[in-house]
Structures are given as structure tokens and as C-alpha cells.
Amino acid sequence: MSTIATIDFDTAHYDRDADVLYLSVGDPARAVDFDETPEGHALRYDADGDLIGITIVGARKRVDEHRDVHVQVPITLPADTLGQVIN
């Protein structure tokens, strides 16, 4: 298991030929929505909108070059929550 940014990924699969690392929480088939990060990685979400998977492109290359992987995850700030803060 790997914990990244407070998410416990319990499944990891590395495709050596494509140099792609797949991390997921539970069954990756539960993903119903997808997004791409500005860095070119893929994010997978479940029906509740929770992040359940990250696909890291060029994982081995980054490790070999001692480069950190940056993944910008979009967040949604609900208007009613913001309203409670500013009112």
C-alpha cells in the first residue's frame, strides 16, 4: 500500500513497456469520471466524486532522473461552503 497526499492506494501496477504507473483505491473499474492534469497524468474518480486512481506517465524516467512527480488535482469549492466563510 502507498499513501500519497492522504490517499491510501492499495493497488499499484507498473507497465514497463509504456513506463506508466497505475495507482488505485480498490477496483479501478469503479471509476466513472476521468480528468487530465496539466502535467499529462490521468485522475480517476468514483460516482461520489472521490479520487480513486492516478495514472503517472513516465514514472521510471522520473525516478531515474530523481525528479519528483507533480500532480495537480482540481478541487471544487462549493458556493454554499464559501458563502458560509465570507458571510
Biopython code that builds the backbone (N, CA, C, O; Angstrom):
import numpy as np
from Bio.PDB.StructureBuilder import StructureBuilder

atoms = [
    (1, "MET", "N", (0.846, -1.170, 0.000)),
    (1, "MET", "CA", (0.000, 0.000, 0.000)),
    (1, "MET", "C", (0.891, 1.233, 0.000)),
    (1, "MET", "O", (1.945, 1.256, 0.636)),
    (2, "SER", "N", (0.451, 2.258, -0.725)),
    (2, "SER", "CA", (1.155, 3.530, -0.786)),
    (2, "SER", "C", (0.200, 4.642, -0.392)),
    (2, "SER", "O", (-0.927, 4.710, -0.884)),
    (3, "THR", "N", (0.655, 5.513, 0.497)),
    (3, "THR", "CA", (-0.148, 6.680, 0.873)),
    (3, "THR", "C", (0.466, 7.893, 0.210)),
    (3, "THR", "O", (1.633, 8.222, 0.423)),
    (4, "ILE", "N", (-0.345, 8.547, -0.597)),
    (4, "ILE", "CA", (0.088, 9.750, -1.306)),
    (4, "ILE", "C", (-0.972, 10.805, -1.087)),
    (4, "ILE", "O", (-2.141, 10.602, -1.414)),
    (5, "ALA", "N", (-0.560, 11.937, -0.529)),
    (5, "ALA", "CA", (-1.472, 13.059, -0.286)),
    (5, "ALA", "C", (-2.720, 12.610, 0.470)),
    (5, "ALA", "O", (-3.839, 12.957, 0.091)),
    (6, "THR", "N", (-2.531, 11.851, 1.518)),
    (6, "THR", "CA", (-3.578, 11.326, 2.408)),
    (6, "THR", "C", (-4.495, 10.288, 1.761)),
    (6, "THR", "O", (-5.498, 9.905, 2.363)),
    (7, "ILE", "N", (-4.182, 9.831, 0.568)),
    (7, "ILE", "CA", (-4.981, 8.789, -0.081)),
    (7, "ILE", "C", (-4.207, 7.474, -0.003)),
    (7, "ILE", "O", (-3.050, 7.404, -0.417)),
    (8, "ASP", "N", (-4.851, 6.432, 0.528)),
    (8, "ASP", "CA", (-4.234, 5.117, 0.626)),
    (8, "ASP", "C", (-4.530, 4.312, -0.637)),
    (8, "ASP", "O", (-5.617, 3.753, -0.787)),
    (9, "PHE", "N", (-3.567, 4.259, -1.530)),
    (9, "PHE", "CA", (-3.705, 3.467, -2.750)),
    (9, "PHE", "C", (-3.315, 2.037, -2.417)),
    (9, "PHE", "O", (-2.186, 1.777, -2.000)),
    (10, "ASP", "N", (-4.245, 1.109, -2.601)),
    (10, "ASP", "CA", (-3.966, -0.277, -2.246)),
    (10, "ASP", "C", (-3.602, -1.143, -3.444)),
    (10, "ASP", "O", (-3.256, -2.314, -3.288)),
    (11, "THR", "N", (-3.681, -0.569, -4.635)),
    (11, "THR", "CA", (-3.332, -1.309, -5.842)),
    (11, "THR", "C", (-2.360, -0.480, -6.668)),
    (11, "THR", "O", (-2.583, 0.705, -6.915)),
    (12, "ALA", "N", (-1.281, -1.122, -7.088)),
    (12, "ALA", "CA", (-0.308, -0.462, -7.958)),
    (12, "ALA", "C", (0.081, -1.442, -9.059)),
    (12, "ALA", "O", (0.358, -2.613, -8.801)),
    (13, "HIS", "N", (0.096, -0.944, -10.274)),
    (13, "HIS", "CA", (0.526, -1.759, -11.412)),
    (13, "HIS", "C", (1.435, -0.891, -12.269)),
    (13, "HIS", "O", (1.077, 0.227, -12.639)),
    (14, "TYR", "N", (2.609, -1.416, -12.578)),
    (14, "TYR", "CA", (3.559, -0.691, -13.417)),
    (14, "TYR", "C", (3.702, -1.393, -14.752)),
    (14, "TYR", "O", (4.044, -2.574, -14.804)),
    (15, "ASP", "N", (3.440, -0.667, -15.836)),
    (15, "ASP", "CA", (3.610, -1.173, -17.196)),
    (15, "ASP", "C", (4.990, -0.724, -17.679)),
    (15, "ASP", "O", (5.180, 0.434, -18.053)),
    (16, "ARG", "N", (5.952, -1.656, -17.667)),
    (16, "ARG", "CA", (7.335, -1.322, -18.031)),
    (16, "ARG", "C", (7.462, -0.878, -19.483)),
    (16, "ARG", "O", (8.227, 0.037, -19.789)),
    (17, "ASP", "N", (6.718, -1.519, -20.373)),
    (17, "ASP", "CA", (6.820, -1.180, -21.790)),
    (17, "ASP", "C", (6.366, 0.251, -22.069)),
    (17, "ASP", "O", (6.971, 0.951, -22.882)),
    (18, "ALA", "N", (5.321, 0.676, -21.406)),
    (18, "ALA", "CA", (4.779, 2.015, -21.632)),
    (18, "ALA", "C", (5.318, 3.042, -20.630)),
    (18, "ALA", "O", (5.098, 4.242, -20.796)),
    (19, "ASP", "N", (6.028, 2.574, -19.582)),
    (19, "ASP", "CA", (6.526, 3.421, -18.495)),
    (19, "ASP", "C", (5.377, 4.220, -17.877)),
    (19, "ASP", "O", (5.417, 5.447, -17.777)),
    (20, "VAL", "N", (4.353, 3.467, -17.467)),
    (20, "VAL", "CA", (3.167, 4.071, -16.859)),
    (20, "VAL", "C", (2.871, 3.338, -15.552)),
    (20, "VAL", "O", (2.852, 2.108, -15.505)),
    (21, "LEU", "N", (2.641, 4.113, -14.495)),
    (21, "LEU", "CA", (2.297, 3.570, -13.191)),
    (21, "LEU", "C", (0.831, 3.860, -12.907)),
    (21, "LEU", "O", (0.388, 5.007, -12.978)),
    (22, "TYR", "N", (0.089, 2.815, -12.588)),
    (22, "TYR", "CA", (-1.329, 2.939, -12.268)),
    (22, "TYR", "C", (-1.506, 2.724, -10.769)),
    (22, "TYR", "O", (-1.140, 1.668, -10.252)),
    (23, "LEU", "N", (-2.057, 3.699, -10.068)),
    (23, "LEU", "CA", (-2.356, 3.590, -8.646)),
    (23, "LEU", "C", (-3.861, 3.691, -8.469)),
    (23, "LEU", "O", (-4.502, 4.536, -9.095)),
    (24, "SER", "N", (-4.437, 2.837, -7.620)),
    (24, "SER", "CA", (-5.883, 2.928, -7.414)),
    (24, "SER", "C", (-6.254, 2.522, -5.995)),
    (24, "SER", "O", (-5.507, 1.845, -5.290)),
    (25, "VAL", "N", (-7.430, 2.965, -5.620)),
    (25, "VAL", "CA", (-8.047, 2.598, -4.351)),
    (25, "VAL", "C", (-9.131, 1.585, -4.698)),
    (25, "VAL", "O", (-10.141, 1.933, -5.311)),
    (26, "GLY", "N", (-8.920, 0.348, -4.310)),
    (26, "GLY", "CA", (-9.898, -0.679, -4.646)),
    (26, "GLY", "C", (-9.874, -0.999, -6.131)),
    (26, "GLY", "O", (-8.850, -0.858, -6.800)),
    (27, "ASP", "N", (-11.012, -1.428, -6.624)),
    (27, "ASP", "CA", (-11.156, -1.850, -8.011)),
    (27, "ASP", "C", (-11.148, -0.639, -8.941)),
    (27, "ASP", "O", (-12.045, 0.199, -8.847)),
    (28, "PRO", "N", (-10.164, -0.519, -9.834)),
    (28, "PRO", "CA", (-10.114, 0.634, -10.736)),
    (28, "PRO", "C", (-11.316, 0.719, -11.669)),
    (28, "PRO", "O", (-11.581, 1.780, -12.235)),
    (29, "ALA", "N", (-12.039, -0.372, -11.837)),
    (29, "ALA", "CA", (-13.214, -0.367, -12.712)),
    (29, "ALA", "C", (-14.352, 0.465, -12.128)),
    (29, "ALA", "O", (-15.324, 0.750, -12.828)),
    (30, "ARG", "N", (-14.247, 0.862, -10.848)),
    (30, "ARG", "CA", (-15.288, 1.702, -10.235)),
    (30, "ARG", "C", (-15.257, 3.136, -10.768)),
    (30, "ARG", "O", (-16.197, 3.899, -10.545)),
    (31, "ALA", "N", (-14.200, 3.497, -11.458)),
    (31, "ALA", "CA", (-14.066, 4.868, -11.957)),
    (31, "ALA", "C", (-15.155, 5.177, -12.969)),
    (31, "ALA", "O", (-15.403, 4.406, -13.896)),
    (32, "VAL", "N", (-15.794, 6.310, -12.773)),
    (32, "VAL", "CA", (-16.853, 6.734, -13.686)),
    (32, "VAL", "C", (-16.543, 8.077, -14.339)),
    (32, "VAL", "O", (-17.231, 8.500, -15.268)),
    (33, "ASP", "N", (-15.503, 8.739, -13.845)),
    (33, "ASP", "CA", (-15.144, 10.044, -14.396)),
    (33, "ASP", "C", (-13.623, 10.144, -14.456)),
    (33, "ASP", "O", (-12.919, 9.573, -13.624)),
    (34, "PHE", "N", (-13.135, 10.867, -15.436)),
    (34, "PHE", "CA", (-11.702, 10.977, -15.661)),
    (34, "PHE", "C", (-11.342, 12.435, -15.897)),
    (34, "PHE", "O", (-12.157, 13.220, -16.381)),
    (35, "ASP", "N", (-10.109, 12.785, -15.550)),
    (35, "ASP", "CA", (-9.615, 14.134, -15.781)),
    (35, "ASP", "C", (-8.127, 14.019, -16.082)),
    (35, "ASP", "O", (-7.474, 13.066, -15.656)),
    (36, "GLU", "N", (-7.597, 14.977, -16.807)),
    (36, "GLU", "CA", (-6.165, 15.002, -17.073)),
    (36, "GLU", "C", (-5.561, 16.193, -16.356)),
    (36, "GLU", "O", (-6.133, 17.284, -16.349)),
    (37, "THR", "N", (-4.403, 15.977, -15.755)),
    (37, "THR", "CA", (-3.722, 17.065, -15.061)),
    (37, "THR", "C", (-2.928, 17.889, -16.064)),
    (37, "THR", "O", (-2.676, 17.430, -17.177)),
    (38, "PRO", "N", (-2.530, 19.106, -15.684)),
    (38, "PRO", "CA", (-1.696, 19.908, -16.579)),
    (38, "PRO", "C", (-0.370, 19.217, -16.917)),
    (38, "PRO", "O", (0.246, 19.518, -17.940)),
    (39, "GLU", "N", (0.067, 18.291, -16.056)),
    (39, "GLU", "CA", (1.321, 17.568, -16.292)),
    (39, "GLU", "C", (1.154, 16.378, -17.226)),
    (39, "GLU", "O", (2.145, 15.754, -17.605)),
    (40, "GLY", "N", (-0.083, 16.048, -17.607)),
    (40, "GLY", "CA", (-0.326, 14.939, -18.524)),
    (40, "GLY", "C", (-0.655, 13.621, -17.856)),
    (40, "GLY", "O", (-0.715, 12.592, -18.529)),
    (41, "HIS", "N", (-0.870, 13.626, -16.542)),
    (41, "HIS", "CA", (-1.258, 12.418, -15.828)),
    (41, "HIS", "C", (-2.788, 12.308, -15.845)),
    (41, "HIS", "O", (-3.485, 13.272, -16.163)),
    (42, "ALA", "N", (-3.293, 11.135, -15.502)),
    (42, "ALA", "CA", (-4.742, 10.921, -15.507)),
    (42, "ALA", "C", (-5.237, 10.724, -14.079)),
    (42, "ALA", "O", (-4.585, 10.071, -13.265)),
    (43, "LEU", "N", (-6.395, 11.297, -13.791)),
    (43, "LEU", "CA", (-7.065, 11.146, -12.499)),
    (43, "LEU", "C", (-8.367, 10.406, -12.735)),
    (43, "LEU", "O", (-9.066, 10.670, -13.713)),
    (44, "ARG", "N", (-8.700, 9.479, -11.842)),
    (44, "ARG", "CA", (-9.946, 8.721, -11.961)),
    (44, "ARG", "C", (-10.769, 8.932, -10.697)),
    (44, "ARG", "O", (-10.242, 8.918, -9.584)),
    (45, "TYR", "N", (-12.061, 9.127, -10.889)),
    (45, "TYR", "CA", (-12.978, 9.412, -9.789)),
    (45, "TYR", "C", (-14.100, 8.389, -9.748)),
    (45, "TYR", "O", (-14.489, 7.833, -10.775)),
    (46, "ASP", "N", (-14.622, 8.144, -8.535)),
    (46, "ASP", "CA", (-15.776, 7.249, -8.411)),
    (46, "ASP", "C", (-17.075, 8.046, -8.541)),
    (46, "ASP", "O", (-17.045, 9.252, -8.785)),
    (47, "ALA", "N", (-18.195, 7.380, -8.380)),
    (47, "ALA", "CA", (-19.506, 8.016, -8.557)),
    (47, "ALA", "C", (-19.760, 9.134, -7.552)),
    (47, "ALA", "O", (-20.572, 10.023, -7.811)),
    (48, "ASP", "N", (-19.074, 9.104, -6.402)),
    (48, "ASP", "CA", (-19.221, 10.159, -5.395)),
    (48, "ASP", "C", (-18.285, 11.333, -5.640)),
    (48, "ASP", "O", (-18.316, 12.315, -4.898)),
    (49, "GLY", "N", (-17.457, 11.242, -6.669)),
    (49, "GLY", "CA", (-16.512, 12.307, -6.970)),
    (49, "GLY", "C", (-15.206, 12.202, -6.215)),
    (49, "GLY", "O", (-14.391, 13.124, -6.244)),
    (50, "ASP", "N", (-15.000, 11.073, -5.532)),
    (50, "ASP", "CA", (-13.751, 10.870, -4.798)),
    (50, "ASP", "C", (-12.659, 10.378, -5.735)),
    (50, "ASP", "O", (-12.907, 9.554, -6.616)),
    (51, "LEU", "N", (-11.451, 10.889, -5.538)),
    (51, "LEU", "CA", (-10.306, 10.457, -6.331)),
    (51, "LEU", "C", (-9.957, 9.026, -5.940)),
    (51, "LEU", "O", (-9.647, 8.750, -4.781)),
    (52, "ILE", "N", (-10.007, 8.112, -6.916)),
    (52, "ILE", "CA", (-9.715, 6.708, -6.623)),
    (52, "ILE", "C", (-8.578, 6.156, -7.472)),
    (52, "ILE", "O", (-8.212, 4.989, -7.332)),
    (53, "GLY", "N", (-8.015, 6.981, -8.349)),
    (53, "GLY", "CA", (-6.925, 6.485, -9.170)),
    (53, "GLY", "C", (-6.098, 7.589, -9.789)),
    (53, "GLY", "O", (-6.609, 8.652, -10.141)),
    (54, "ILE", "N", (-4.808, 7.317, -9.915)),
    (54, "ILE", "CA", (-3.894, 8.229, -10.597)),
    (54, "ILE", "C", (-3.034, 7.387, -11.539)),
    (54, "ILE", "O", (-2.521, 6.334, -11.160)),
    (55, "THR", "N", (-2.891, 7.867, -12.757)),
    (55, "THR", "CA", (-2.012, 7.237, -13.733)),
    (55, "THR", "C", (-0.838, 8.180, -13.953)),
    (55, "THR", "O", (-1.013, 9.309, -14.412)),
    (56, "ILE", "N", (0.365, 7.707, -13.621)),
    (56, "ILE", "CA", (1.578, 8.505, -13.738)),
    (56, "ILE", "C", (2.301, 8.106, -15.022)),
    (56, "ILE", "O", (2.736, 6.964, -15.170)),
    (57, "VAL", "N", (2.422, 9.042, -15.933)),
    (57, "VAL", "CA", (3.081, 8.808, -17.213)),
    (57, "VAL", "C", (4.571, 9.126, -17.063)),
    (57, "VAL", "O", (4.929, 10.166, -16.511)),
    (58, "GLY", "N", (5.428, 8.249, -17.544)),
    (58, "GLY", "CA", (6.871, 8.463, -17.470)),
    (58, "GLY", "C", (7.436, 8.250, -16.077)),
    (58, "GLY", "O", (8.382, 8.931, -15.679)),
    (59, "ALA", "N", (6.866, 7.313, -15.332)),
    (59, "ALA", "CA", (7.259, 7.091, -13.934)),
    (59, "ALA", "C", (8.726, 6.684, -13.805)),
    (59, "ALA", "O", (9.454, 7.297, -13.024)),
    (60, "ARG", "N", (9.180, 5.685, -14.534)),
    (60, "ARG", "CA", (10.566, 5.200, -14.428)),
    (60, "ARG", "C", (11.550, 6.301, -14.817)),
    (60, "ARG", "O", (12.565, 6.499, -14.150)),
    (61, "LYS", "N", (11.247, 7.004, -15.883)),
    (61, "LYS", "CA", (12.126, 8.081, -16.337)),
    (61, "LYS", "C", (12.308, 9.115, -15.238)),
    (61, "LYS", "O", (13.421, 9.585, -15.004)),
    (62, "ARG", "N", (11.217, 9.474, -14.561)),
    (62, "ARG", "CA", (11.298, 10.467, -13.490)),
    (62, "ARG", "C", (12.108, 9.942, -12.311)),
    (62, "ARG", "O", (12.907, 10.676, -11.729)),
    (63, "VAL", "N", (11.905, 8.679, -11.959)),
    (63, "VAL", "CA", (12.665, 8.085, -10.856)),
    (63, "VAL", "C", (14.155, 8.051, -11.209)),
    (63, "VAL", "O", (14.999, 8.418, -10.392)),
    (64, "ASP", "N", (14.470, 7.616, -12.416)),
    (64, "ASP", "CA", (15.874, 7.534, -12.832)),
    (64, "ASP", "C", (16.547, 8.908, -12.849)),
    (64, "ASP", "O", (17.749, 9.014, -12.605)),
    (65, "GLU", "N", (15.778, 9.952, -13.134)),
    (65, "GLU", "CA", (16.312, 11.321, -13.173)),
    (65, "GLU", "C", (16.177, 12.028, -11.820)),
    (65, "GLU", "O", (16.499, 13.209, -11.695)),
    (66, "HIS", "N", (15.694, 11.288, -10.803)),
    (66, "HIS", "CA", (15.494, 11.854, -9.459)),
    (66, "HIS", "C", (14.599, 13.090, -9.496)),
    (66, "HIS", "O", (14.842, 14.074, -8.797)),
    (67, "ARG", "N", (13.556, 13.017, -10.330)),
    (67, "ARG", "CA", (12.598, 14.125, -10.455)),
    (67, "ARG", "C", (11.312, 13.753, -9.738)),
    (67, "ARG", "O", (10.760, 12.674, -9.953)),
    (68, "ASP", "N", (10.837, 14.654, -8.884)),
    (68, "ASP", "CA", (9.558, 14.440, -8.229)),
    (68, "ASP", "C", (8.447, 14.483, -9.254)),
    (68, "ASP", "O", (8.572, 15.127, -10.297)),
    (69, "VAL", "N", (7.368, 13.799, -8.954)),
    (69, "VAL", "CA", (6.184, 13.823, -9.814)),
    (69, "VAL", "C", (5.190, 14.797, -9.202)),
    (69, "VAL", "O", (4.774, 14.631, -8.056)),
    (70, "HIS", "N", (4.819, 15.794, -9.954)),
    (70, "HIS", "CA", (3.835, 16.764, -9.501)),
    (70, "HIS", "C", (2.508, 16.466, -10.179)),
    (70, "HIS", "O", (2.431, 16.349, -11.402)),
    (71, "VAL", "N", (1.469, 16.346, -9.370)),
    (71, "VAL", "CA", (0.140, 16.069, -9.883)),
    (71, "VAL", "C", (-0.804, 17.109, -9.296)),
    (71, "VAL", "O", (-1.086, 17.100, -8.098)),
    (72, "GLN", "N", (-1.284, 17.997, -10.144)),
    (72, "GLN", "CA", (-2.242, 18.996, -9.697)),
    (72, "GLN", "C", (-3.642, 18.398, -9.770)),
    (72, "GLN", "O", (-4.137, 18.052, -10.843)),
    (73, "VAL", "N", (-4.259, 18.289, -8.613)),
    (73, "VAL", "CA", (-5.604, 17.730, -8.536)),
    (73, "VAL", "C", (-6.588, 18.882, -8.435)),
    (73, "VAL", "O", (-6.502, 19.691, -7.510)),
    (74, "PRO", "N", (-7.521, 18.967, -9.372)),
    (74, "PRO", "CA", (-8.502, 20.050, -9.275)),
    (74, "PRO", "C", (-9.415, 19.829, -8.075)),
    (74, "PRO", "O", (-9.806, 18.701, -7.775)),
    (75, "ILE", "N", (-9.742, 20.906, -7.405)),
    (75, "ILE", "CA", (-10.674, 20.822, -6.292)),
    (75, "ILE", "C", (-11.858, 21.724, -6.585)),
    (75, "ILE", "O", (-11.736, 22.719, -7.299)),
    (76, "THR", "N", (-12.986, 21.372, -6.036)),
    (76, "THR", "CA", (-14.186, 22.174, -6.180)),
    (76, "THR", "C", (-14.522, 22.775, -4.832)),
    (76, "THR", "O", (-14.585, 22.069, -3.825)),
    (77, "LEU", "N", (-14.736, 24.065, -4.814)),
    (77, "LEU", "CA", (-15.152, 24.757, -3.610)),
    (77, "LEU", "C", (-16.613, 25.131, -3.785)),
    (77, "LEU", "O", (-16.924, 26.075, -4.512)),
    (78, "PRO", "N", (-17.520, 24.407, -3.133)),
    (78, "PRO", "CA", (-18.945, 24.672, -3.298)),
    (78, "PRO", "C", (-19.316, 26.092, -2.857)),
    (78, "PRO", "O", (-18.816, 26.592, -1.849)),
    (79, "ALA", "N", (-20.183, 26.719, -3.614)),
    (79, "ALA", "CA", (-20.588, 28.093, -3.329)),
    (79, "ALA", "C", (-21.181, 28.227, -1.930)),
    (79, "ALA", "O", (-20.924, 29.215, -1.243)),
    (80, "ASP", "N", (-21.976, 27.238, -1.501)),
    (80, "ASP", "CA", (-22.582, 27.359, -0.167)),
    (80, "ASP", "C", (-21.528, 27.305, 0.939)),
    (80, "ASP", "O", (-21.673, 27.968, 1.966)),
    (81, "THR", "N", (-20.479, 26.526, 0.735)),
    (81, "THR", "CA", (-19.395, 26.475, 1.709)),
    (81, "THR", "C", (-18.640, 27.795, 1.747)),
    (81, "THR", "O", (-18.328, 28.314, 2.819)),
    (82, "LEU", "N", (-18.351, 28.333, 0.564)),
    (82, "LEU", "CA", (-17.684, 29.632, 0.504)),
    (82, "LEU", "C", (-18.557, 30.719, 1.117)),
    (82, "LEU", "O", (-18.062, 31.608, 1.810)),
    (83, "GLY", "N", (-19.845, 30.642, 0.859)),
    (83, "GLY", "CA", (-20.779, 31.636, 1.411)),
    (83, "GLY", "C", (-20.754, 31.635, 2.931)),
    (83, "GLY", "O", (-20.837, 32.692, 3.557)),
    (84, "GLN", "N", (-20.640, 30.461, 3.521)),
    (84, "GLN", "CA", (-20.569, 30.383, 4.988)),
    (84, "GLN", "C", (-19.309, 31.048, 5.519)),
    (84, "GLN", "O", (-19.318, 31.618, 6.610)),
    (85, "VAL", "N", (-18.250, 30.978, 4.771)),
    (85, "VAL", "CA", (-16.982, 31.546, 5.209)),
    (85, "VAL", "C", (-16.975, 33.071, 5.078)),
    (85, "VAL", "O", (-16.479, 33.772, 5.960)),
    (86, "ILE", "N", (-17.523, 33.577, 3.981)),
    (86, "ILE", "CA", (-17.435, 35.030, 3.737)),
    (86, "ILE", "C", (-18.601, 35.807, 4.327)),
    (86, "ILE", "O", (-18.549, 37.036, 4.379)),
    (87, "ASN", "N", (-19.639, 35.133, 4.768)),
    (87, "ASN", "CA", (-20.779, 35.856, 5.354)),
    (87, "ASN", "C", (-20.624, 36.017, 6.830)),
    (87, "ASN", "O", (-21.490, 36.601, 7.482)),
]
sb = StructureBuilder()
sb.init_structure("model")
sb.init_model(0)
sb.init_chain("A")
sb.init_seg("    ")
for serial, (resi, resn, name, xyz) in enumerate(atoms, 1):
    if name == "N":
        sb.init_residue(resn, " ", resi, " ")
    sb.init_atom(name, np.array(xyz, "f"), 0.0, 1.0, " ", f" {name:<3s}", serial, name[0])
structure = sb.get_structure()
